[in-house]
């Protein structure tokens, strides 16, 4: 039997409710959950000896159950004479102290300050069906009466779905009256709202409006949100921020419902925040693998990404996450990234903290009480140490952090917090050989487990022989295009590097090519300080840093009478505009008029090397076409597992090298650099950097 109205406006009709309860009979109708679901929040805000008024009581069992656990001073009112008669008959003998009165809550007959609590379970939602003037006036009278019959210090406790117009009206009304406003989430998701009727897709909230004594001239407004029964309320700065926070909880509940009903929703990610501070603590990515055949134990798993490794392709890119999920062999894998600035006590504490929350994201069909495995790399949560955090007027907030890599070596990273999943600069830290030796001696002496943590040396010295970034390795390999690599170490080599970052690229060239002269251009003076203080960078008579806009610097050189020429020009410049489809370089650096200026300061046999990061296919094609118009010979090297592409540009098509010749040149350069005393890292194979180069 369908008892719901044809129009929401009927909720405000006396005739509708009379007919409703006649048809419904004695069967209780529970809006937004039963006593068992609401008792936590009810007991938190109502004391057993307080005098309670229940408005719009209907035939809910809520008042009866409160009475049975010790709340004896309860008055119930409803506009329906039918339901009041039913409830009197049902409770006359068993609950003699509880009263039921037929009364209009917009014109109550009680004296002022008669109650300490006014309890409303869905009544405000039923009345405030729209924002028409007549409806708003009715609600104003209702809320004014609630305020009148409450004592100072009393609470209006309203159970609601907190739809936007209802939250706006309730919060606006009581905050203007100088009351404290708290919104407390009762149920976290649709699955936690038990089988009340009707079944709602939104979570249930309780508004707790506490009446304060009016203070003339005071503009104090208090807004709080509490999302766990025992959680600490979070103070919010405005009614707008409170509404936004509630909307986020509703969206999360909707997402949980969608994920529970079906899989394959596409890329889904969300942040779980610290309940005390509101700051993001975990970032979750939900990855479904529809090709995995369901079995008893492969429904669902959680993968904790070790700290500092969320920027790697496998953990930070959508394709990488899909590969991780497929290799894990679960129908649904949730990856969890840990945020910097948060404290974590280990895998066990993370598992305890996340267990209840991640179960809300479980797929349909997962057996009840099934254990959900928590996975990671090596079974730990990694190591991240924030060494420095600051704000640059040009680049914004940034952080310097040391992280432990998958080989137990430590790496230092520069991260711009505006794009926190992208490593701007990275350097390997030298391991402390003496500490390793001490640990080995202790192990031999006490027969302890081996220690494989290659801790950084005191002072965190930078390993300048090692290039961490794959695109930097490819850019260095591009020097093979200069021909005669054996002579590069013996003849002067002029390089211009635009974009300093941590300084790894120009420093590597400076240290490995003893006759080189390097000009580095950096627009942000803060980055020179970062490179010098944290990444082991230093200037010399062969390497100078110019604090300038790269566009202006190249333009000035191109327009000078005594024009400077470079054998190699490298652009490794990020864009500060996140709305563009190209994050490296900024579009102005590949405009044809500017590229002509770059051409004018490049030697005839020189090479222009550009780091391109562009997700917009059409824009990338346009950039390549523009480069070809200025530099007829163009090689492209795609960096595997990354969006980066390294472009090698030269002036004369006849300089073109076939792949075998190119690899031969790279090998010759590598052999030269591997000579004793050069400090070359043996893990580099320059020819590998050029195997996949294509001529465009």
N, C-alpha and C positions, 0 to 999 in steps of 0.2 A: 504493500500500500504506500503510495507516494504522498507524503504529507507536506512536502516543501512547496512554497508559494510559486505561482507563475511569474510574479514580479517581486523584486526585492523590496519594493515599496510596501507590500502587504505585511512585512515584518512590523511596521508601525501601526497596524490596524488592530483595534480591539476585537472586531468581528472575526478576523483571521485567527487570533489566538483562542477565542471561545470555540470556534469550529475545530481547530487543531486538537485541543485537549479533549473535546468530546470524542473525536475519532481515535485519538491515541489511547484513551482509556487510562488504566492505572499503570501502564508500562512506563518506566522512567525514561526521560529523554535527556541525554547528557551531551550538552554542547562542549566541545573542546576537551573532552577527557573526563575520566571518573575521579573520584576522591583519591584513589591510590596513585594516580598520575599527578595530582595536584597537591597532595598532602605536604610534600616537602616545602613548597613555597608558602602554603597556607600556614603551616606551623611556624615558619620563620617570621612571618609578619603579623600573626594574630596570637595573642596570649589567651589562655583558657578562661581567665576571669573577666575579659573585656566584653563589653556590650556590643553585639554585632547586628547590623542591619543588612539583610540580603535583599537586593532589589531585583525584580524580575525573576523570582525564584523558580517559576514553572513547577514541574513535577520532578525536578532533579533530586537525587538522593544525597546531594552534597551536604545540605544542612543537617540531615538526619545522621550522617556519618560523623560530622563534626560534633554533634551533640553526644553521640555514643562514646567518643573518646575524651569527653570532659568539657566541651564548649557548651555550657548550658544556657547562657543568656543570649539567645538568638531570636530575632524578629524577622519574619519573612513577609514580603509584600509582592503582589502581582496584580496586574490590571484585569486578569481573567477571573471572573467569579467561579467558573467551572473548576479551574485548577485549585483555587483556594479551598473550595468545598472538599475536593478530593484529598488534599493534603491534611486538612483538619481531621477528616475521618480516619486517615491512615496513621495519624500520630497522637490522637487524643489520649489514648491509654498508655502508650509506650513512652511518650515524650511530653509529659504534661506541662513542663516549663517553657516549651518552645511554642511561639504563637505564629499564626498565619493570618494576614489581613489583606483584604481587597483594597488596594490603594493605588492611585496614580503617582508615580515617582516624580513627576514634574510638579505636583501639588501635594506634597506630603503634609500630614496632619501632626507630625511630631514637633515638640518644642525645639528651640535652637539648642545645639550642643548636646543632643541626647545620646549620641553613640561615639564609641571610640574607633569602630571600624565599619565601613560600608563595603560590602562584598558584592561584586558584579561579575557574573559568569556569563559573558556573551551578550549581555543586555545592551551595552553601548553599541556593539557591532550590529545588533538587530535593529536598533533605532536609527543609527547614522548610516543609512543605506545610500545616500547621495549627498551632494553639496548644494542642493537647492535651498533657497532662503527660508522656506517654511521648515525644512528639516533642521537646518542649523539653529533656528530659533527654538525649536523643540528641544534640541540637545543642550542649548544654552540654559534653558529652564531646568532641565534634568541635572546638569552639573552644578548649577547654582544651588539647587536644593541639597545635593550631596554635601557641598561646602557648608551649608547652613546647619545641617543636623549633626555634623561632625564637631567634636571638641578640638581645641588646639592640641596639637601633637597626635591627633587621630589620623587614620590612613584610609584612603579610598583605594581598595584593592580590586583592580579590574582585570579579568581574564579575557584576552583578546587575541585575534590574529594579527593585530597591529598593521592593518593595511594603511597605506600612506595617508589617506584622508582622515582616517580615524586617529592615527598617531599625531598628525598635525593638529587636529582639533583638541584632543585631550591634553597634549603637552603644552600647546599654546595657551589654553584656558588656565590651567593651574600654575604655569610658570608666571603668567601675568599677575596672578593673585599672590605671588611670593611663596608658593609651596615648593618643597623639594620634590623633584621628579626623578624616579628611578624606573627603568624598564628591566625586567628580569625574565630571561628566557626559561620557559618551563620545559619544553621538549626540543631537542637538538635537530631532529629531522622527522620526516613524515613517519618513518618506521617506529619512532618513539611516541608518537601520538597514537595511543592504543585504539582499538576498534570502536571508538565513539562514533555516533552517527550525527550528521553525515561525516564521511571521511574527508579531511582537508589536506591539501597539498602544501600548506604553509605551516611553519612551526607555531606553537602557542606561546604567548608572552603574558606576563603579569605586569600591569602598570601599578606602581606603588606611589601614590601621591600623598605626601605627608604635609598636613596643615601646620603652617607656622603662624605665630602671632604677627599681625601686620606691623611693619616698621616704617613710619612715615619717611619718605625720601630715599628709602633703600632700593637699590637696583640689583641686589644680589639674586642671582639665579643659579640653581644647582641642578645639573643633569648627570645621571649616572646610568651605566649599563652593567648588568650582571648576567653572565652567560652560563654559570654553573651554580648548582644549589649551594655548594659550600665555597664558591669562589669569591674573591674579593671584588667589590664593585669598582669599575673604572670610571673616573670622573672625566666628563667630556666638556668641551668649552662652549658648546652652543646647542640649541635645539636642532639645528641643521645637521650638525655632526652626529647627534644622537639618531636622527632619522636615517642618516647614511649607514651608521653601524647596524641598525636594525635591518635595513635593506640588504646589507651584506650577509647577515645571518639567514635571511629568507632565501636569498639566491643560493646560498650553500645548501640549504634544505632541499630546494628544488633540484639542484644538481645531484644530491645524494639519491633523491627519488628516481631521477632519470638513469643514473648509473646502476641502480638496483634493478631496474626493470629491463634494461637492455644494454648491450655492449656495442662497441664500434662507433662511439659518438665522435670520433676524431680526437684531435689534440685537446686534452683537458688538463689544466693546471690550476692550482689554487694555493694560497698562503694560509698557514695556520699561525696565529699570532700569540705572543706572550700575553696571558690573561691579565697580568699586572700592569704592563707598560703599553700594550697594544702594538708593539713592534713585531714584525715578521720573525718567526722562529724556525719554521719549516716551510719549504716549498715542495708541494706534492705534484707529481705528474702521473696521470693515469694512462697506462698503455695497454690496450687490448690486442691480443693475438688471435684473430678469428680462425686461423689455420690450425691452431693447436687443438687436438682432439681431447675433449673432456674426459677425465678419469677421476678416480676417487680422491686423489691427493694433489691435483694440479690446478685447482680452481683459482688460487689467489696467493700472492706473496708480496712482501714488502722488501724493497732493496734500499739500504742506507748508503748513500754516496759519501765516500770519505771526504772529510773537510778539505777544501782547496782543490778538489778534482772535479767540481761541478762545471768547470769551464772546458773540460776535455770533450772531444767529439762524441764519444760513446755515452757520456752522461749529460751533455749540454745541448745536443742537437736532436731534432725530431727523428731523423733517420738513425742516428746512433742509439736512441732510446728504443726504437723498434727492433734494432738488431739485438740489443741487450735483452729485451723481453722475449724475443724468439729463442735466443740461446738459453734463457732461463727455463723455458718450457712450461710456462704457466699461462692460463687463459687471460688472466689480468695481473699485471705487475704495476705496483705503485712505487715509483722512485721518490726518495726523500732527500732533499738537499738541506744541509745545515747552514744556518746563516752566521756570518761573522758578527761579532759583538754579543753573541749568546753563549752561555756556559752550558756545557754538556758533560755529564759524569760517566759516560761510557755507554756501550751498547745496551746493557740491561736497563739502565734508567730511561734511555730513549724508547726502548720497547714498552716499558711500563707506561710511559707518558703518552705514547701514540696508539696503544692497542685498542682502546675504546673508540677513538676517533676514526682510525682507518677502517674499522669494521663497518662504519656507515657507508663506505665506498665499495663494499664487497659486491661481486656480481650476483645476478639472480641464479638460483639453482645450487648455491653452495650449501652443503649440509650443515645443519645446526651443530654448534659445539665443535666444529672442525678447527684444529690448530692451524694458525696462519704463520708460516715461517718468516723470520726476519733474516735477510741475506745482506752480505757486504763483501768487499774485497779483503781477503785475509782475515775476516771476522772482526775488524776493528773499525773505528770511526775516523781514523786519520788524525793528523796533527795540523793545526793552524795557529800561528802566533801573530797577532797584529803588532807590528813594530812601530808604526807611526800613522797618524791620521790627521788630515788637514784639509783646508779648502783653498783652491786657487781661484782668483777672480775670473780667470779665463776658462779653466777646465772644470771648475766645480769641486765638489767633495771627492777626495781620493784617499786611498789607503795603501800602505806598504805592509805586506804580510809575508811571513815565511810559512811554507807548506811542505809536507812530506809527500814525495812522489811515489809512484808504484814500485820503484826500485829502492825505496827507503832512503834515497838521497833527499836533501832539502833544497828548496828553490825559493828565491825571493821574487815577489810579484808586485807590480804596480797595477792597481785597479781603480778605474774611475767609477764612482758609485752611481753615476747616471746610466751606466751600462755594466752592471756588476758581474755579468757572466762573461765578459770579454777581458782577457789579460792584455793590458797595454804594453807592458814590458816584463821580461822574465830573465833571471840569471841564476845559475847554479851556485850554491854555496860550497866552499871547500870543506871537506870533512876533516874532523879532528883526528889525525892519525895517532897522536899520543893517547887520546882517550880510548880509541879502539884497542890499542895495544894493552892498556891497563885492563880493559874489560876482558880481553883474551886471557891475560895472565890470571885474572881472578877466576875466569871460567875453568882454566886448567887446574887451578889450585883447589877449587871447591866443587868442580864437576857440575857447574850450573848449566842451564840451557844456553845455547849460543845466543849472542846478542847481535842482531842484524840491523840495528838502528844506527845508521851512519850520521851521527849528530854533527851539526855545523861547528866549525872551529870557533874558539873564543874570538869575539869581535866580528863574527860572521863575515869572513873574507870572501870576496867574489872570485869565482873561477873564471878568469877572463878568457881562457882558451876555449870555452864552451858556449856555443850558440844554442839557446833553448828553442827559439821560434823557427819552425820549419820554413816560413817564408823568408826569414833572414838567411838561412842556409842556401836557399835557392837564389837569393840575390847575390850572395858571394860567389856561387857557382857561375853566375852570369858573367863574371870577370873573364872567364875562358873565351868569351867572344872577342876579347881584345887581341887574340892571336899571340903567338910567341909567349906562352905563359911562363917559360923558364926565365924570361927577361924581366918579368913584372917585379921581381924582388930586387933587381939590380938597377932598374931605370926609374926616374921620377914618374910618379903617378898622381895626377890631380883629381880629387873626388869632391863632389858636392853632395851632401846628404841633407835633405830637407825633412825635418821631423826627428827630434832627438830622443824623446821618451826617456828611457833609462840609460841610453847611450851605448847599448851593447853593440849595435851595428857599426857606428863609426869607430868605436874603441877596438873592435876586432880587426878592422881594416888597418888602423894605425899600428897595432901590435904585430900583425903578421906580414905587413908589407913595409919594410923599413925605409923605403925611399918615398913612401906616399906622403902627400900633403892633403889634409882633410879639412874642408870647411863644412861645419854643421850649422844648420839654421833652425832655430826654435822660436816660436812666437810667444811661448809662455815662460817667463823667467823662473817661475816656480819649478818647472821641470828640470831646469839646469841645476837647481838646488837639490832636487830629488836624485838626479843622476849622480851628482858629486857626493852627496852624503850617504846614499843608500845602495848605489850600484857600482861603486868603485871607479867612477868616471873621473878623468882629470884632463885638463888641457895641457898642451905643450907647444914648442915652437913649430911642430908639424900638424897640430890639430887645434883649431880655434872654433869657438861657438859664437855665433852671431844671433843676438836676440832681435828678431825681426819677423815680419810676416813673409813667408816664403814667396808669395806673389810679388811683393814689393822688392825683395832682395834680387830675385831673378830679373825683374823689369829694370832695376837700377844697373845691374851688370850688363844686360843686353843693350842698354842705351848709352853706356860709357864709351868715351873715345878710345881709351886703352882697354879694350874688351878682354875680360878673363875667359879662358877656355878650360874646360874640364874633360878629362878622358872618360870619366864616369859620373853620371848624375843619377842619384837615387831619390825617389819620392816615397816616403813612408809616413803619410800624413793622414790623421783621422779627421772626420767631419764632426762638428759639434751639433749638427742638426739631425735629430733622430727621425725626422719625418721623411727624409730623403731615402730613395731606394738604393743609394750608394753611400756607404759609410767610410770609404777610403778610396781615393782622396776626396776632398770637397770638389764639387763640379767645376769651380773656376780653374782648378789646376789642369783640367783636360779640355778647356776651351781652345779652339784652334789658334786664335791670336796669341794666347799665352804659350801654347806649344811651339809656335814659331820663335818666340823669344828663347825657349829652352834649346831649340835647335841651333840658334845663333851662338850659344855659349858652349856647345858640344864640339869637341874636336872631330875632324873628318872621319876618323876611324873609331870614334868613341861609341859608347853604349849608354842609352838612357833606360834605367830600370825603374819600373813602377809597380807598387803593390796596389792591386785593385780588389776591392771588396764590394760587389754589386749583386744584389738579389733580383733586381729588375732586369729581365732578359732584354727588353727593348732598349732600355737605357744603356746596358752593357754593349749591345750591338752598335749603338750610336757612338759610344766612347771608342770602340775599336776602329770604327770607320774614320773617326776624327784623327786618331793616331796614325792610321795608314796614310792619310792624306799628307801628313807632315813627315813621317818616317816610313819610307816604302818597305823596309824590312822589319817585320814584326813577328817575334816568337811569343808564344803563350805557354806558361807552365802552371797547371792547376795543382794546388796543394791538396793532397788526399785527405779527406775527412774534415776539410775546412772550406769556407766560402772563398778564401783568398785565391787570387790568380796573379802570378808574377809575369809582367810584360817586359820583354827585352826589345828595345827599339834601336835601329841603326839607320844610317842615312842612305846607304848604297845597296841595292839589291844584289850586286855582284859579290858582296861580302857574305852572302848566304852560305851556311855550312850545312851539309847533310848530317843526319843524325850520327853516323859513325865518326865523322870528322869532329863533330861537336863533343862526343864522348871522349874521343882521343885527346882533345884539347883540355877537357876537364880533368882527365887522368893525369896529364902532364902537369897541370897546375897543382893538383893534389900531391903528386910525388915531390914536387919542389917544396911545397909547404910542409911535407912530412920529414924533411931533412932534420937531423939532430939539432937540438937547440932552438927549433922554431916554436915549440910549445903547442904543436898541433894535436888536437884530440883525435885519437885513433878511431872513434866511433863514426867520424864523418867519411862519407864516400861521395865526393862531389859529383862524380859521373852519374850516381843514382839520382841526383837532383835534376839532371837534365835528360834522363831517359825518356820522359813523357812529354818533352817540349814539342810543340807543334807550331808550324809556320802558318800564320793567318793571312 
